[in-house]
């Protein structure tokens, strides 16, 4: 009987032969700009791609502040990963959170909501996990000052802003009313500037004549920063223009001010108490905890120090891209902006494709800046691209066109363009919704 079985079934192939037969697998941890760019660069390769993310959608982060200030609805700047899977045959999506990485064994551990954890093998790993807010060692501030990195953050901020006016309308205590109508933003980078300008227009235009007992235009909006000027990564001439524009919109800019404490009553900055019911954190960022799982060398912000091909020196088949990577070029760090993340993701995708085909790796990664932009409310934006430094209405039109064209789906572009036109003409905003807190179950 044993002789018959031996003749009837081929002998089991060794593990090495099995590995050679299956397609090479690329696991991409994170579905931000860098992760999506890497996946798309591998579209025509004979490779299995697994995109792992704890969310089921990609967010167009440059417009996240408009969700936070009720200009746009969350769905208008997001696109589900499953649509990518439908368009790209070699791509699969796993809704899970990466909880461990074993570079020696070439495996990651992912926790799937409701289904436990799973070990996943890879031939190449691309870590594109992005960033999170950094409170510079004061994580207790997070409870009272939310950051702005995802749709949940944006909806939380929108609820805080709109809810503050409802509470101001309902109270007869003048001090409490003033506290509710005081908005403090910590950090004068692009997010802080754009958010402050959008809140200023919300209170002066959109909410005008919406209340009986308060005038939203009398709100106080403060933008605090420990540096000497707003937008420190831009040229000083543009920074001055932005500061002037913010002042015109009614935003109080306070430079050289460090926040010492944040609590339910507001902030203490430069030794003085500022009473505020809405404190928003737009200051620092730190890399995702996923980077720490790699066990590699990191910078002070928790980003992985990568080589010229964006690989880890000790693990050449592990790549780190986007905001999770720290790389220096011409003596300056590669900036943590969307265009850099896209270029890095695309580079790594093409590099992996070449390696699988047995081709030479080519030249190391080099970031090519296409310029930086920031918008400061309606009709005003700035642009810095090489020697070109400009700001005003025409720059704002360029900003609007580029952002519409960069949205992930055609329906996003159509809906955002339509809403922007309506908001521009009427001053109204489409998503002035206050999220309801969950109610306790009714007692019998």
QUIJOMO-V853234 format. One record per backbone hydrogen bond with DSSP energy under -0.5 kcal/mol. NH is the residue of the N-H (numbers start at 1). CO is the residue of the C=O. E is the energy in kcal/mol with one decimal. If there is no record, write none. Layout:
((NH CO E) (NH CO E))
This chain:
((5 1 -2.0) (6 2 -1.9) (7 3 -1.7) (8 4 -2.3) (9 5 -1.8) (18 14 -1.9) (19 15 -2.5) (20 16 -1.7) (21 17 -1.6) (22 18 -2.0) (24 46 -0.5) (26 48 -3.3) (27 25 -0.5) (27 124 -2.5) (28 26 -0.5) (28 50 -3.0) (29 27 -0.6) (29 126 -2.9) (30 28 -1.0) (30 52 -2.3) (32 128 -0.6) (36 32 -2.4) (37 33 -2.0) (38 34 -2.2) (39 35 -2.1) (40 36 -2.4) (41 37 -1.8) (42 38 -0.7) (42 39 -0.9) (43 40 -1.5) (45 42 -1.7) (47 45 -2.0) (48 24 -2.9) (49 90 -2.5) (50 26 -2.8) (51 49 -0.5) (51 92 -2.9) (52 28 -3.0) (52 50 -0.6) (53 51 -0.5) (53 94 -1.9) (58 79 -3.2) (60 77 -2.8) (61 59 -1.5) (63 60 -1.7) (64 61 -2.3) (66 63 -1.0) (67 63 -0.8) (67 64 -0.7) (68 64 -1.8) (69 65 -1.0) (70 67 -1.4) (71 66 -2.1) (72 66 -1.5) (76 73 -1.5) (77 74 -1.6) (78 75 -0.7) (79 58 -2.0) (81 56 -2.1) (83 80 -1.1) (84 80 -0.5) (84 81 -1.1) (85 81 -1.6) (86 82 -1.7) (87 83 -1.2) (88 84 -1.8) (89 87 -0.5) (91 88 -1.6) (92 49 -2.5) (94 51 -2.8) (96 53 -1.5) (96 94 -1.2) (97 111 -2.3) (99 109 -3.0) (100 109 -1.3) (102 107 -3.0) (103 101 -0.6) (106 102 -1.0) (107 102 -1.9) (108 120 -2.2) (109 100 -3.1) (110 108 -0.5) (110 118 -2.7) (111 97 -3.0) (112 110 -0.6) (112 116 -3.4) (113 111 -0.5) (115 112 -2.5) (116 112 -1.0) (118 110 -2.2) (120 108 -2.9) (122 106 -2.1) (123 25 -2.7) (124 25 -2.0) (125 317 -2.3) (126 27 -2.9) (127 125 -0.6) (127 319 -3.4) (128 29 -2.6) (128 126 -0.8) (132 286 -2.9) (134 284 -2.1) (138 135 -1.4) (141 138 -2.2) (142 139 -1.3) (143 140 -0.7) (144 141 -1.4) (145 141 -2.1) (146 279 -0.5) (154 150 -2.1) (155 151 -2.5) (156 152 -2.3) (157 153 -2.6) (158 154 -2.4) (159 155 -2.2) (160 156 -2.1) (161 157 -2.7) (162 158 -2.5) (163 159 -2.4) (164 160 -1.6) (165 161 -1.1) (166 162 -1.4) (167 163 -2.3) (168 164 -2.2) (169 165 -2.2) (170 166 -1.4) (171 167 -1.4) (174 172 -0.7) (177 173 -2.4) (178 174 -2.2) (179 175 -2.1) (180 176 -2.4) (181 177 -1.5) (182 179 -1.3) (183 181 -0.5) (183 220 -3.3) (184 278 -2.4) (185 183 -0.5) (185 222 -2.9) (186 280 -2.7) (187 185 -0.7) (187 224 -3.6) (189 282 -0.6) (193 189 -2.5) (194 190 -2.6) (195 191 -2.4) (196 192 -2.4) (197 193 -2.3) (198 194 -1.9) (199 195 -2.3) (200 196 -2.1) (201 197 -1.8) (202 198 -1.9) (203 199 -2.3) (204 200 -1.5) (205 201 -2.0) (206 201 -1.2) (207 202 -2.4) (208 205 -0.9) (210 207 -1.9) (216 214 -0.6) (218 215 -2.5) (219 216 -2.0) (220 181 -2.7) (221 219 -0.5) (221 250 -0.6) (222 183 -3.1) (222 220 -0.5) (223 252 -3.0) (224 185 -3.0) (224 222 -0.6) (225 254 -2.0) (231 188 -2.9) (234 231 -1.8) (239 235 -2.2) (240 236 -2.1) (241 237 -1.5) (242 238 -2.4) (243 239 -2.3) (244 240 -2.2) (245 241 -2.2) (246 242 -2.8) (247 243 -2.0) (248 244 -1.8) (249 245 -1.7) (250 246 -0.7) (250 247 -0.9) (251 246 -2.7) (252 221 -3.1) (253 251 -0.7) (254 223 -2.9) (254 252 -0.5) (255 253 -0.5) (256 225 -0.5) (256 227 -2.4) (257 225 -2.5) (258 256 -0.5) (260 268 -3.2) (261 268 -1.4) (263 266 -2.5) (266 263 -1.2) (267 274 -2.1) (268 261 -2.4) (269 267 -0.5) (269 272 -2.6) (270 258 -1.7) (272 269 -2.0) (274 267 -3.2) (275 273 -0.6) (276 265 -1.9) (277 179 -1.9) (277 182 -0.6) (278 182 -1.0) (279 144 -0.7) (280 184 -2.9) (281 146 -2.4) (282 186 -2.5) (282 280 -0.8) (284 134 -0.7) (286 132 -3.0) (287 301 -3.0) (288 130 -1.9) (291 288 -1.5) (293 289 -0.9) (293 290 -0.6) (294 291 -1.5) (295 292 -1.5) (296 291 -0.5) (299 303 -2.2) (302 299 -1.8) (304 324 -2.4) (305 297 -2.5) (306 304 -0.8) (306 326 -1.5) (307 311 -2.9) (310 307 -2.0) (312 315 -1.0) (312 318 -2.1) (315 312 -0.9) (318 315 -2.3) (319 125 -3.2) (320 310 -2.1) (321 127 -2.5) (324 321 -1.0) (325 322 -1.8) (326 304 -3.1) (327 325 -0.5) (329 332 -3.6) (332 329 -1.8) (334 327 -3.0) (337 335 -1.6) (341 337 -2.0) (342 338 -2.6) (343 339 -2.1) (344 340 -2.3) (345 341 -2.6) (346 342 -2.5) (347 343 -2.2) (348 344 -2.4) (349 345 -2.3) (350 346 -2.2) (351 347 -2.3) (352 348 -2.6) (353 349 -2.0) (354 350 -2.0) (355 351 -2.3) (356 352 -2.5) (357 353 -1.5) (358 354 -0.5) (358 355 -1.1) (359 354 -2.8) (365 308 -2.5) (369 367 -0.6) (372 384 -2.8) (374 382 -1.6) (376 380 -2.8) (380 377 -0.9) (381 392 -1.1) (382 374 -2.8) (383 390 -3.0) (384 372 -2.5) (385 388 -2.6) (388 385 -2.2) (390 383 -2.4) (392 381 -2.3) (396 392 -1.6) (397 393 -2.0) (398 394 -1.9) (399 395 -2.6) (400 396 -2.5) (401 397 -2.4) (402 398 -2.6) (403 399 -2.2) (404 400 -2.1) (405 401 -2.3) (406 402 -1.3) (407 403 -0.6) (407 404 -1.0) (413 409 -1.9) (414 410 -2.3) (415 411 -2.5) (416 412 -2.7) (417 413 -2.3) (418 414 -2.3) (419 415 -2.5) (420 416 -2.8) (421 417 -2.0) (422 418 -2.2) (423 419 -2.8) (424 420 -2.5) (425 421 -2.1) (426 422 -2.6) (427 423 -2.1) (430 71 -1.0) (431 70 -2.0) (433 431 -1.9) (435 433 -0.6))
